[in-house]
Amino acid sequence: MSFKVKNAGPLASIQDLGRTNHANIGLTTSGAADPEAFYWANKLLGNGPNSSAIEVTFGGLALIATADCAIAITGAQAEIKLNNTLLPMWRSVNVKAGDSIDISYAKHGCRLYLAVVGGFQLPAEFGSQSTTIREGVGPFNGKALQKNDDLPSLNRTALQHFQLPVAAVPSYSNELTLRVITGYQFSDIPKLERLKFFNSQYQVSPQCDRMGYRLKGEAISTGISNLYSEGITKGAIQIPADGQPIVLANDRQTIGGYPKIGSVLSLDLAKLMQTSAGAKIRFSAITIEHAHNLLHLEKIKRQGVKLVKAGN
């Protein structure tokens, strides 16, 4: 073992990049809500991109190391202490058996990632270690981490430590403009309602979680009814009967029959998932070609980032 959970906080779970190719049997993808922060947590340790990590929502996680190992913590800005000494984020660090790690509550953003060398050595279900609490699938019987849970890892320390350059560290905002690829039902929505959607400001409601973010603001009347249920993609924007948009996320249901105005670009969905109730949201329409270009540019940008050697 490498860690024992001393305090799990509001919600902490094991996640990797998600569970694919199982929507036909009703299993959603799950996976890290902020793939960028998840990526860097593993990259700093030399892990593969799909190595599992702990996703910590809001903070409050406390662990006791039960073996020597190396970790990296990324994501939302929070005070982190190793044996009561402040521990920097966005870099790798060795911990020893008996050390305590305490993550306070997030000040900017709401999700953090704690990765360990080699990822956590937990059984996979349907090809993934991601936890889907709603479906009870994943490590620990598909439940969030609880006090006294044991987290096994490879128990390896790092000979050289790395940190992410300051210029590459993401910033998290409570005011976002989300880029939207409009869907095939877009043209069926009255033009005035489409204009209203793209010219209104919404707020994230308290009903926001890994399943989706319900927004509050100008109600949209789609004029669409009697739809057949169909598969739902991550980032889809549903417009239910009350007209308040819902942006569906990692733990969304696999099918649904509400009208959909489009889908949020995955890069922007990750930013939305770092917000909480009260965040201000606007939408901007882009073409699918523009979306592809943005994804390619982001990939090239990430590949160009060089990690910096850090002291031990």
C-alpha contacts under 8 A as a table, 3 or more apart, distances in Angstrom:
res1	aa1	res2	aa2	distance
1	M	4	K	7.93
1	M	66	T	6.09
1	M	67	A	6.53
1	M	150	D	6.63
1	M	151	L	5.96
1	M	152	P	4.07
1	M	153	S	6.13
1	M	155	N	7.54
2	S	65	A	5.45
2	S	66	T	4.74
2	S	67	A	4.76
2	S	68	D	7.08
2	S	69	C	7.05
2	S	97	A	7.77
2	S	150	D	7.70
2	S	151	L	6.02
2	S	152	P	5.20
2	S	153	S	5.61
2	S	154	L	7.79
2	S	155	N	6.18
3	F	63	L	6.12
3	F	64	I	5.41
3	F	65	A	4.41
3	F	66	T	5.21
3	F	67	A	7.31
3	F	150	D	5.88
3	F	151	L	5.08
3	F	152	P	6.75
4	K	63	L	5.66
4	K	64	I	5.24
4	K	65	A	6.54
4	K	66	T	6.87
4	K	147	K	7.92
4	K	148	N	5.69
4	K	149	D	5.70
4	K	150	D	4.61
4	K	151	L	6.17
5	V	8	A	6.36
5	V	61	L	7.79
5	V	62	A	6.26
5	V	63	L	4.70
5	V	64	I	6.51
5	V	145	L	7.66
5	V	146	Q	6.82
5	V	147	K	5.10
5	V	148	N	4.91
5	V	149	D	5.32
5	V	150	D	6.55
5	V	151	L	7.83
6	K	61	L	7.70
6	K	62	A	5.21
6	K	63	L	5.16
6	K	64	I	6.55
6	K	147	K	5.37
6	K	148	N	6.07
7	N	60	G	6.99
7	N	61	L	5.42
7	N	62	A	4.81
7	N	63	L	6.91
7	N	146	Q	7.27
7	N	147	K	5.35
8	A	11	L	6.73
8	A	12	A	6.14
8	A	60	G	6.54
8	A	61	L	4.74
8	A	62	A	6.46
8	A	145	L	5.86
8	A	146	Q	5.47
8	A	147	K	5.88
9	G	12	A	6.79
9	G	56	V	7.99
9	G	57	T	7.97
9	G	58	F	7.98
9	G	59	G	6.18
9	G	60	G	4.14
9	G	61	L	4.96
9	G	62	A	7.80
10	P	57	T	6.77
10	P	58	F	7.11
10	P	59	G	7.32
10	P	60	G	6.90
11	L	56	V	6.26
11	L	57	T	5.31
11	L	58	F	7.67
11	L	144	A	6.24
11	L	145	L	7.33
12	A	54	I	6.53
12	A	55	E	5.51
12	A	56	V	4.40
12	A	57	T	5.96
12	A	61	L	7.31
12	A	144	A	5.66
12	A	145	L	5.54
13	S	54	I	5.55
13	S	55	E	5.38
13	S	56	V	6.76
13	S	131	T	6.28
13	S	143	K	7.45
13	S	144	A	4.86
13	S	145	L	5.51
14	I	52	S	6.54
14	I	53	A	5.71
14	I	54	I	4.66
14	I	55	E	6.13
14	I	129	Q	6.80
14	I	130	S	5.77
14	I	131	T	5.73
14	I	139	P	7.02
14	I	144	A	7.80
14	I	145	L	7.82
15	Q	18	G	7.11
15	Q	30	S	7.74
15	Q	31	G	5.14
15	Q	32	A	5.50
15	Q	52	S	5.47
15	Q	53	A	5.66
15	Q	54	I	6.19
15	Q	55	E	6.35
15	Q	129	Q	6.09
15	Q	130	S	4.04
15	Q	131	T	5.93
16	D	31	G	5.14
16	D	32	A	5.90
16	D	50	N	5.49
16	D	51	S	6.04
16	D	52	S	4.43
16	D	53	A	6.43
16	D	128	S	6.98
16	D	129	Q	6.08
16	D	130	S	5.30
17	L	30	S	7.80
17	L	31	G	4.57
17	L	32	A	5.76
17	L	35	P	7.37
17	L	49	P	7.94
17	L	50	N	5.59
17	L	52	S	7.91
17	L	128	S	7.98
17	L	130	S	7.40
18	G	29	T	5.07
18	G	30	S	5.08
18	G	31	G	3.69
18	G	32	A	7.01
18	G	128	S	6.19
18	G	129	Q	7.67
18	G	130	S	5.71
19	R	22	H	7.09
19	R	27	L	7.95
19	R	28	T	7.02
19	R	29	T	4.39
19	R	30	S	6.39
19	R	31	G	6.96
19	R	126	F	6.93
19	R	127	G	6.51
19	R	128	S	5.35
19	R	130	S	6.95
20	T	23	A	7.47
20	T	28	T	7.80
20	T	29	T	5.62
21	N	24	N	7.41
22	H	25	I	5.68
22	H	26	G	6.76
22	H	27	L	5.39
22	H	28	T	7.07
22	H	29	T	7.80
22	H	126	F	7.84
23	A	26	G	4.82
23	A	27	L	4.94
23	A	28	T	5.80
23	A	29	T	7.71
23	A	254	T	5.98
24	N	27	L	7.38
26	G	253	Q	7.78
26	G	254	T	5.92
27	L	135	E	7.75
27	L	254	T	6.94
28	T	132	T	7.98
28	T	250	N	7.35
28	T	251	D	5.96
28	T	252	R	6.48
28	T	253	Q	6.39
28	T	254	T	5.83
29	T	250	N	6.07
29	T	251	D	6.56
30	S	33	A	7.88
30	S	130	S	6.26
30	S	131	T	6.91
30	S	132	T	6.06
30	S	250	N	4.44
30	S	251	D	4.84
30	S	252	R	7.99
31	G	130	S	5.38
31	G	131	T	7.47
31	G	250	N	6.45
32	A	35	P	5.53
32	A	38	F	6.55
32	A	55	E	6.97
32	A	130	S	7.95
32	A	250	N	7.78
33	A	111	R	7.98
33	A	210	R	7.13
33	A	249	A	7.81
33	A	250	N	6.49
33	A	270	A	6.13
33	A	273	M	6.16
34	D	37	A	5.75
34	D	38	F	6.29
34	D	75	G	7.91
34	D	111	R	7.58
34	D	270	A	4.65
34	D	271	K	7.17
34	D	273	M	6.67
34	D	274	Q	7.23
35	P	38	F	4.90
35	P	39	Y	5.85
35	P	270	A	6.81
36	E	39	Y	5.06
36	E	40	W	6.43
36	E	270	A	7.70
37	A	40	W	5.31
37	A	41	A	6.24
37	A	74	T	5.62
37	A	75	G	5.05
37	A	112	L	7.55
37	A	113	Y	6.82
38	F	41	A	5.24
38	F	42	N	6.60
38	F	53	A	7.56
38	F	74	T	7.25
38	F	75	G	7.65
38	F	113	Y	5.95
39	Y	42	N	5.46
39	Y	43	K	6.05
39	Y	49	P	6.13
40	W	43	K	4.78
40	W	44	L	5.94
40	W	74	T	7.10
40	W	90	W	7.53
40	W	164	L	7.86
41	A	44	L	5.62
41	A	45	L	7.04
41	A	72	A	5.43
41	A	73	I	5.94
41	A	74	T	5.67
41	A	90	W	7.08
41	A	91	R	7.95
41	A	113	Y	6.60
41	A	114	L	6.77
41	A	115	A	5.61
42	N	45	L	5.35
42	N	46	G	6.33
42	N	47	N	4.95
42	N	48	G	6.78
42	N	49	P	6.43
42	N	51	S	6.85
42	N	72	A	7.49
42	N	115	A	5.99
42	N	116	V	7.59
42	N	117	V	7.78
42	N	119	G	7.99
43	K	46	G	5.02
43	K	47	N	5.73
43	K	48	G	7.36
43	K	49	P	7.20
44	L	47	N	7.63
44	L	72	A	6.71
44	L	90	W	7.72
44	L	91	R	6.26
44	L	92	S	5.84
44	L	161	H	7.79
44	L	162	F	5.88
44	L	163	Q	6.58
44	L	164	L	7.54
44	L	307	L	7.57
45	L	70	A	7.53
45	L	71	I	7.12
45	L	72	A	6.93
45	L	92	S	6.24
45	L	115	A	7.90
45	L	116	V	7.20
45	L	117	V	5.69
45	L	158	A	7.70
45	L	161	H	7.90
45	L	162	F	7.78
46	G	117	V	7.37
47	N	51	S	6.33
47	N	117	V	6.36
47	N	118	G	5.66
47	N	119	G	7.16
48	G	51	S	5.55
48	G	118	G	7.71
51	S	118	G	6.59
51	S	119	G	4.67
51	S	120	F	7.41
52	S	115	A	7.16
52	S	119	G	4.85
52	S	120	F	5.69
52	S	129	Q	6.61
52	S	130	S	7.63
53	A	113	Y	6.37
53	A	114	L	5.63
53	A	115	A	4.56
53	A	116	V	7.00
53	A	119	G	6.18
53	A	120	F	6.58
54	I	113	Y	5.50
54	I	114	L	5.09
54	I	115	A	6.50
55	E	111	R	6.63
55	E	112	L	5.79
55	E	113	Y	4.79
55	E	114	L	6.78
56	V	59	G	5.73
56	V	60	G	8.00
56	V	61	L	6.99
56	V	111	R	5.49
56	V	112	L	4.99
56	V	113	Y	6.12
56	V	114	L	7.75
57	T	110	C	5.77
57	T	111	R	4.62
57	T	112	L	6.60
58	F	105	Y	5.49
58	F	106	A	5.34
58	F	110	C	4.66
58	F	111	R	5.84
58	F	112	L	7.68
59	G	78	A	7.57
59	G	103	I	5.71
59	G	104	S	5.38
59	G	105	Y	4.29
59	G	106	A	5.81
59	G	110	C	7.58
59	G	111	R	7.49
59	G	112	L	7.36
60	G	102	D	7.29
60	G	103	I	5.47
60	G	104	S	5.18
60	G	105	Y	5.71
61	L	102	D	6.11
61	L	103	I	5.30
61	L	104	S	7.35
62	A	100	S	7.22
62	A	101	I	5.58
62	A	102	D	4.41
62	A	103	I	6.20
63	L	100	S	5.75
63	L	101	I	5.16
63	L	102	D	6.59
64	I	97	A	7.83
64	I	98	G	6.14
64	I	99	D	5.82
64	I	100	S	4.58
64	I	101	I	6.41
65	A	68	D	7.18
65	A	95	V	7.19
65	A	96	K	6.53
65	A	97	A	4.90
65	A	98	G	5.24
65	A	99	D	5.29
65	A	100	S	6.29
65	A	101	I	7.84
66	T	96	K	7.72
66	T	97	A	4.60
66	T	98	G	5.87
66	T	99	D	7.93
67	A	96	K	6.09
67	A	97	A	4.16
67	A	98	G	7.47
67	A	155	N	6.09
68	D	94	N	7.36
68	D	95	V	5.69
68	D	96	K	4.18
68	D	97	A	5.06
68	D	155	N	5.69
68	D	156	R	6.63
68	D	157	T	6.40
69	C	94	N	5.78
69	C	95	V	5.54
69	C	96	K	6.54
69	C	116	V	7.24
69	C	117	V	7.05
69	C	154	L	7.70
69	C	155	N	4.75
69	C	156	R	4.68
69	C	157	T	4.34
69	C	158	A	7.58
70	A	92	S	6.70
70	A	93	V	5.48
70	A	94	N	4.17
70	A	95	V	5.84
70	A	116	V	5.78
70	A	117	V	5.77
70	A	155	N	7.86
70	A	156	R	6.51
70	A	157	T	4.72
70	A	158	A	5.91
71	I	92	S	5.56
71	I	93	V	5.59
71	I	94	N	6.38
71	I	95	V	7.35
71	I	114	L	6.81
71	I	115	A	5.52
71	I	116	V	4.42
71	I	117	V	6.44
72	A	89	M	7.11
72	A	90	W	6.55
72	A	91	R	5.61
72	A	92	S	4.48
72	A	93	V	6.42
72	A	113	Y	7.99
72	A	114	L	5.80
72	A	115	A	5.39
72	A	116	V	6.63
73	I	89	M	5.37
73	I	90	W	5.89
73	I	91	R	7.05
73	I	92	S	7.64
73	I	112	L	6.93
73	I	113	Y	5.47
73	I	114	L	4.52
73	I	115	A	6.47
74	T	89	M	5.70
74	T	90	W	5.05
74	T	91	R	7.97
74	T	112	L	5.65
74	T	113	Y	5.27
74	T	114	L	6.80
75	G	109	G	7.37
75	G	110	C	7.96
75	G	111	R	5.95
75	G	112	L	4.27
75	G	113	Y	6.00
75	G	170	P	7.97
76	A	106	A	5.98
76	A	107	K	7.32
76	A	108	H	5.65
76	A	109	G	4.34
76	A	110	C	5.39
76	A	111	R	5.32
76	A	112	L	5.20
76	A	172	Y	7.33
76	A	274	Q	7.26
77	Q	106	A	5.56
77	Q	107	K	5.62
77	Q	108	H	5.12
77	Q	109	G	6.42
77	Q	112	L	7.98
78	A	103	I	6.87
78	A	104	S	5.85
78	A	105	Y	5.96
78	A	106	A	4.46
78	A	107	K	5.74
78	A	108	H	7.44
79	E	86	L	7.10
79	E	87	L	7.76
79	E	103	I	6.22
79	E	104	S	5.33
79	E	105	Y	7.39
79	E	106	A	7.58
80	I	86	L	5.77
80	I	87	L	5.36
80	I	88	P	7.21
80	I	89	M	7.78
80	I	101	I	7.23
80	I	102	D	5.68
80	I	103	I	4.63
80	I	104	S	6.15
81	K	84	N	5.08
81	K	85	T	5.04
81	K	86	L	4.43
81	K	87	L	5.15
81	K	100	S	7.92
81	K	101	I	5.75
81	K	102	D	5.21
81	K	103	I	6.66
82	L	85	T	5.16
82	L	86	L	6.31
82	L	87	L	5.90
82	L	99	D	6.87
82	L	100	S	5.72
82	L	101	I	4.80
82	L	102	D	6.68
83	N	99	D	6.02
83	N	100	S	5.20
83	N	101	I	6.59
88	P	91	R	6.86
90	W	163	Q	5.72
90	W	164	L	5.64
90	W	169	V	7.54
91	R	161	H	7.23
91	R	162	F	5.57
91	R	163	Q	3.90
91	R	164	L	6.26
91	R	310	A	7.69
92	S	161	H	5.41
92	S	162	F	5.71
92	S	163	Q	6.48
93	V	158	A	7.60
93	V	161	H	6.45
93	V	312	N	7.22
94	N	157	T	5.81
94	N	158	A	6.55
94	N	312	N	7.98
95	V	99	D	6.41
95	V	157	T	7.74
96	K	99	D	5.61
106	A	109	G	6.43
106	A	110	C	5.74
106	A	111	R	7.75
107	K	110	C	7.74
108	H	172	Y	6.02
108	H	173	S	7.29
109	G	172	Y	5.34
109	G	173	S	7.15
109	G	274	Q	4.66
109	G	275	T	5.64
109	G	276	S	7.81
110	C	273	M	7.82
110	C	274	Q	5.03
110	C	275	T	6.13
110	C	276	S	6.89
111	R	273	M	7.83
111	R	274	Q	5.93
115	A	119	G	6.41
115	A	120	F	7.97
116	V	119	G	5.25
116	V	120	F	6.76
116	V	153	S	7.16
117	V	153	S	7.46
117	V	154	L	6.89
117	V	155	N	7.65
117	V	156	R	6.46
117	V	157	T	7.42
118	G	121	Q	7.96
118	G	153	S	6.95
118	G	154	L	6.20
119	G	153	S	6.43
119	G	154	L	7.76
120	F	151	L	6.69
120	F	152	P	5.79
120	F	153	S	4.73
120	F	154	L	7.64
121	Q	151	L	7.64
121	Q	152	P	5.36
121	Q	153	S	5.06
121	Q	154	L	7.21
122	L	129	Q	6.98
122	L	139	P	6.53
122	L	151	L	7.84
122	L	152	P	7.00
123	P	129	Q	6.61
123	P	138	G	7.91
123	P	139	P	6.48
124	A	127	G	5.60
124	A	128	S	4.83
124	A	129	Q	4.52
124	A	130	S	7.86
124	A	138	G	6.64
124	A	139	P	7.13
125	E	128	S	5.43
125	E	129	Q	6.31
125	E	137	V	6.95
125	E	138	G	5.67
125	E	139	P	7.82
128	S	138	G	7.40
129	Q	138	G	5.59
129	Q	139	P	6.28
130	S	137	V	7.86
130	S	138	G	5.55
130	S	139	P	7.33
131	T	136	G	7.60
131	T	137	V	5.86
131	T	138	G	4.38
131	T	139	P	6.22
131	T	142	G	5.28
131	T	143	K	6.90
131	T	144	A	7.55
132	T	135	E	5.58
132	T	136	G	5.85
132	T	137	V	5.21
132	T	138	G	6.33
132	T	142	G	5.77
132	T	143	K	7.51
132	T	251	D	6.63
133	I	136	G	4.88
133	I	137	V	6.61
133	I	142	G	5.24
133	I	143	K	5.31
133	I	144	A	6.82
134	R	251	D	7.79
135	E	142	G	7.20
136	G	141	N	6.01
136	G	142	G	3.97
136	G	143	K	6.35
137	V	141	N	6.20
137	V	142	G	4.11
137	V	143	K	7.77
138	G	141	N	5.95
138	G	142	G	4.33
138	G	143	K	7.57
139	P	142	G	5.42
139	P	143	K	7.19
140	F	143	K	5.57
140	F	144	A	7.53
140	F	145	L	7.45
145	L	149	D	6.66
146	Q	149	D	5.73
158	A	161	H	6.51
160	Q	309	K	7.33
160	Q	310	A	7.54
160	Q	311	G	7.90
160	Q	312	N	7.33
161	H	309	K	5.93
161	H	310	A	5.14
161	H	311	G	6.53
161	H	312	N	6.47
162	F	307	L	6.02
162	F	308	V	5.37
162	F	309	K	4.47
162	F	310	A	4.89
163	Q	307	L	5.77
163	Q	308	V	5.24
163	Q	309	K	6.37
163	Q	310	A	6.00
164	L	168	A	6.56
164	L	169	V	6.66
164	L	306	K	7.70
164	L	307	L	5.24
164	L	308	V	6.23
165	P	168	A	5.42
165	P	169	V	6.72
165	P	305	V	7.93
165	P	306	K	7.57
165	P	307	L	6.44
165	P	308	V	6.35
166	V	169	V	5.34
168	A	305	V	7.27
172	Y	271	K	7.02
172	Y	274	Q	6.84
172	Y	275	T	7.79
173	S	176	L	6.75
173	S	271	K	7.96
173	S	275	T	7.31
174	N	275	T	6.01
174	N	276	S	7.88
174	N	278	G	7.80
174	N	279	A	4.55
174	N	280	K	6.04
175	E	279	A	5.95
175	E	280	K	4.71
175	E	281	I	5.96
176	L	271	K	7.97
176	L	272	L	7.51
176	L	279	A	7.95
176	L	280	K	6.39
176	L	281	I	5.08
176	L	282	R	6.28
177	T	281	I	5.88
177	T	282	R	4.59
177	T	283	F	5.27
177	T	284	S	6.63
178	L	264	V	6.39
178	L	265	L	7.28
178	L	268	D	5.63
178	L	269	L	7.48
178	L	281	I	7.19
178	L	282	R	6.17
178	L	283	F	4.80
178	L	284	S	6.10
179	R	264	V	5.79
179	R	265	L	5.67
179	R	268	D	6.75
179	R	283	F	5.88
179	R	284	S	4.81
179	R	285	A	5.75
179	R	286	I	6.27
180	V	262	G	6.15
180	V	263	S	5.39
180	V	264	V	4.48
180	V	265	L	5.83
180	V	283	F	6.63
180	V	284	S	5.85
180	V	285	A	4.79
180	V	286	I	5.78
181	I	262	G	5.45
181	I	263	S	5.30
181	I	264	V	6.38
181	I	265	L	6.79
181	I	285	A	6.07
181	I	286	I	5.39
181	I	287	T	5.72
181	I	288	I	5.90
181	I	291	A	7.41
182	T	186	F	6.04
182	T	261	I	6.01
182	T	262	G	3.95
182	T	263	S	6.38
182	T	285	A	6.73
182	T	286	I	7.41
182	T	287	T	7.41
183	G	186	F	5.39
183	G	260	K	6.99
183	G	261	I	5.88
183	G	262	G	4.30
183	G	263	S	7.01
184	Y	187	S	6.92
184	Y	262	G	7.80
185	Q	188	D	5.36
185	Q	189	I	6.98
185	Q	259	P	7.02
185	Q	260	K	6.43
185	Q	261	I	6.30
185	Q	262	G	7.85
186	F	189	I	5.57
186	F	194	R	7.88
186	F	260	K	7.36
186	F	261	I	5.06
186	F	262	G	6.87
187	S	190	P	7.51
187	S	191	K	7.90
188	D	222	T	7.66
188	D	223	G	7.96
188	D	224	I	7.38
189	I	193	E	6.74
189	I	194	R	6.61
189	I	221	S	7.82
189	I	222	T	4.83
189	I	223	G	6.40
189	I	224	I	7.18
189	I	261	I	7.88
190	P	193	E	5.36
190	P	194	R	6.42
190	P	222	T	6.58
190	P	223	G	7.26
191	K	194	R	5.05
191	K	195	L	6.24
192	L	195	L	5.14
192	L	196	K	6.13
193	E	196	K	4.91
193	E	197	F	6.20
193	E	220	I	5.81
193	E	221	S	6.39
193	E	222	T	7.02
194	R	197	F	5.15
194	R	198	F	6.47
194	R	220	I	7.95
195	L	198	F	5.33
195	L	199	N	6.02
196	K	199	N	5.18
196	K	200	S	5.93
196	K	218	E	7.45
196	K	220	I	7.42
197	F	200	S	5.62
197	F	218	E	7.41
197	F	220	I	6.76
197	F	283	F	7.43
198	F	282	R	7.02
198	F	283	F	5.33
198	F	284	S	6.05
198	F	285	A	7.56
199	N	282	R	7.54
199	N	283	F	7.65
200	S	217	G	7.46
200	S	218	E	6.61
200	S	282	R	6.50
200	S	283	F	8.00
201	Q	217	G	6.65
201	Q	218	E	7.80
201	Q	280	K	6.63
201	Q	281	I	5.68
201	Q	282	R	5.04
202	Y	215	L	5.99
202	Y	216	K	5.37
202	Y	217	G	4.71
202	Y	218	E	7.31
202	Y	280	K	5.74
202	Y	281	I	4.96
202	Y	282	R	6.29
203	Q	215	L	5.43
203	Q	216	K	5.11
203	Q	217	G	6.56
203	Q	277	A	7.37
203	Q	278	G	5.43
203	Q	279	A	5.44
203	Q	280	K	4.66
203	Q	281	I	5.82
204	V	207	Q	7.81
204	V	208	C	7.13
204	V	213	Y	6.68
204	V	214	R	6.31
204	V	215	L	4.67
204	V	216	K	6.38
204	V	276	S	6.61
204	V	277	A	4.83
204	V	278	G	5.14
204	V	279	A	5.24
204	V	280	K	6.63
204	V	281	I	7.25
205	S	208	C	6.39
205	S	213	Y	7.33
205	S	214	R	5.75
205	S	215	L	5.31
205	S	216	K	6.06
205	S	276	S	7.95
205	S	277	A	4.99
205	S	278	G	6.35
206	P	214	R	7.88
206	P	276	S	7.53
206	P	277	A	4.90
206	P	278	G	7.77
207	Q	213	Y	6.45
207	Q	214	R	5.71
207	Q	277	A	7.72
208	C	211	M	7.62
208	C	212	G	5.82
208	C	213	Y	4.22
208	C	214	R	5.92
208	C	276	S	7.07
208	C	277	A	7.10
209	D	212	G	5.52
209	D	213	Y	6.25
210	R	213	Y	7.92
210	R	249	A	5.92
210	R	250	N	5.82
210	R	251	D	5.42
210	R	252	R	7.53
210	R	273	M	7.74
211	M	248	L	6.14
211	M	249	A	5.16
211	M	250	N	5.94
211	M	251	D	4.19
211	M	252	R	4.42
211	M	253	Q	7.57
212	G	246	I	6.56
212	G	247	V	5.44
212	G	248	L	4.12
212	G	249	A	4.74
212	G	250	N	7.60
212	G	251	D	7.42
212	G	252	R	6.39
213	Y	246	I	5.54
213	Y	247	V	5.11
213	Y	248	L	6.42
213	Y	249	A	7.50
214	R	244	Q	7.19
214	R	245	P	6.19
214	R	246	I	4.35
214	R	247	V	6.47
215	L	244	Q	6.03
215	L	245	P	5.56
215	L	246	I	6.03
215	L	247	V	7.90
216	K	244	Q	5.93
216	K	245	P	7.48
217	G	244	Q	6.76
218	E	243	G	7.73
218	E	244	Q	7.18
219	A	242	D	6.82
219	A	243	G	4.24
219	A	244	Q	5.24
219	A	245	P	7.88
220	I	239	I	7.12
220	I	242	D	7.97
220	I	243	G	4.42
220	I	244	Q	6.64
220	I	245	P	7.77
221	S	241	A	7.94
221	S	243	G	5.75
222	T	239	I	7.41
222	T	243	G	7.82
222	T	259	P	7.26
224	I	227	L	7.56
224	I	259	P	6.60
225	S	259	P	7.77
227	L	257	G	5.59
227	L	258	Y	7.09
227	L	259	P	7.50
228	Y	257	G	5.63
229	S	255	I	5.95
229	S	256	G	4.70
229	S	257	G	4.05
229	S	258	Y	7.77
230	E	255	I	5.02
230	E	256	G	5.58
230	E	257	G	6.36
231	G	254	T	5.67
231	G	255	I	4.34
231	G	256	G	6.65
232	I	236	A	6.66
232	I	253	Q	7.36
232	I	254	T	5.54
232	I	255	I	5.32
232	I	256	G	6.60
233	T	236	A	5.62
233	T	248	L	7.89
233	T	254	T	7.81
233	T	263	S	7.71
234	K	248	L	5.93
234	K	249	A	5.21
234	K	250	N	6.22
234	K	252	R	7.35
234	K	263	S	7.58
234	K	266	S	7.92
235	G	247	V	5.78
235	G	248	L	5.11
235	G	249	A	5.60
235	G	263	S	4.94
235	G	264	V	4.78
235	G	265	L	6.99
235	G	266	S	6.78
235	G	269	L	6.34
236	A	247	V	5.78
236	A	248	L	5.43
236	A	249	A	7.84
236	A	260	K	6.66
236	A	261	I	7.88
236	A	262	G	5.89
236	A	263	S	4.09
236	A	264	V	6.35
237	I	245	P	6.27
237	I	246	I	5.49
237	I	247	V	4.54
237	I	248	L	6.38
237	I	260	K	5.36
237	I	261	I	5.90
237	I	262	G	5.65
237	I	263	S	5.59
237	I	264	V	7.18
238	Q	245	P	5.72
238	Q	246	I	5.16
238	Q	247	V	6.49
238	Q	248	L	7.52
238	Q	258	Y	5.88
238	Q	259	P	5.74
238	Q	260	K	4.45
238	Q	261	I	6.68
239	I	242	D	7.72
239	I	243	G	5.47
239	I	244	Q	6.13
239	I	245	P	4.87
239	I	246	I	6.51
239	I	258	Y	6.14
239	I	259	P	5.55
239	I	260	K	5.97
239	I	261	I	7.25
240	P	243	G	5.51
240	P	244	Q	6.62
240	P	245	P	7.03
240	P	246	I	7.85
240	P	258	Y	5.60
240	P	259	P	7.02
241	A	244	Q	7.93
247	V	264	V	7.68
248	L	251	D	7.99
248	L	252	R	5.70
249	A	252	R	5.47
249	A	269	L	7.70
253	Q	256	G	7.29
260	K	263	S	7.91
264	V	268	D	6.63
264	V	269	L	6.03
265	L	268	D	5.40
265	L	269	L	6.22
265	L	291	A	6.80
266	S	269	L	4.92
266	S	270	A	6.41
267	L	270	A	5.58
267	L	271	K	6.97
267	L	295	L	7.61
268	D	271	K	5.04
268	D	272	L	6.30
269	L	272	L	4.95
269	L	273	M	6.21
270	A	273	M	5.10
270	A	274	Q	6.70
271	K	274	Q	5.23
271	K	275	T	7.05
272	L	275	T	5.37
273	M	276	S	7.74
275	T	279	A	6.23
276	S	279	A	6.12
286	I	290	H	6.26
286	I	291	A	6.88
287	T	290	H	5.17
287	T	291	A	6.34
288	I	291	A	4.89
288	I	292	H	6.25
289	E	292	H	5.17
289	E	293	N	6.36
290	H	293	N	5.08
290	H	294	L	6.21
291	A	294	L	5.11
291	A	295	L	6.28
292	H	295	L	5.18
292	H	296	H	6.26
293	N	296	H	5.15
293	N	297	L	6.11
294	L	297	L	5.12
294	L	298	E	6.12
295	L	298	E	5.12
295	L	299	K	6.24
296	H	299	K	5.09
296	H	300	I	6.31
297	L	300	I	5.13
297	L	301	K	6.04
298	E	301	K	4.97
298	E	302	R	6.10
299	K	302	R	5.21
299	K	303	Q	6.22
300	I	303	Q	5.10
300	I	304	G	6.26
301	K	304	G	5.17
301	K	305	V	6.79
302	R	305	V	5.45
303	Q	306	K	7.98
